[in-house]
Amino acid sequence: MIPVEPMALFKRAAIVAAFGVVLTGCASNNVGTEKGPMATPQVVTVVPGVPQGAPATGPEKTGYYPGFSKPLTSAALQMTDEEATAQQSQLTALGAAKRRGTISEAEYKRREAELRRLAAQHGQQTLDEISR
């Protein structure tokens, strides 16, 4: 093995490092800056229902962290215990009336369809009210 001086090793390492810096500078990424017929296309994100060029919505950088010192409020009113009890009693009464035969099958199906329609539409109606 041929002995190598420490200074020669340092010079070789410096040359390799300089060569790496030069290569890194040549490989810079200039995507989207070209002009003309071969220009790189701009990236466009299409969101259904949002017109092109609409301002972006979302969190804004204000320079402050959010605080939780104020009491939190819900976006929509929650069902009270009294309302839940009233609805439960209505559903229980409807089921009992069907078992006893005091309402017809057609009336039971009509009321059931009405409640299912309410359940299906209620979520979207609530979201529409919140977004106003």
Helices and strands as residue ranges (DSSP letters): H 6-26, H 81-100, H 105-131
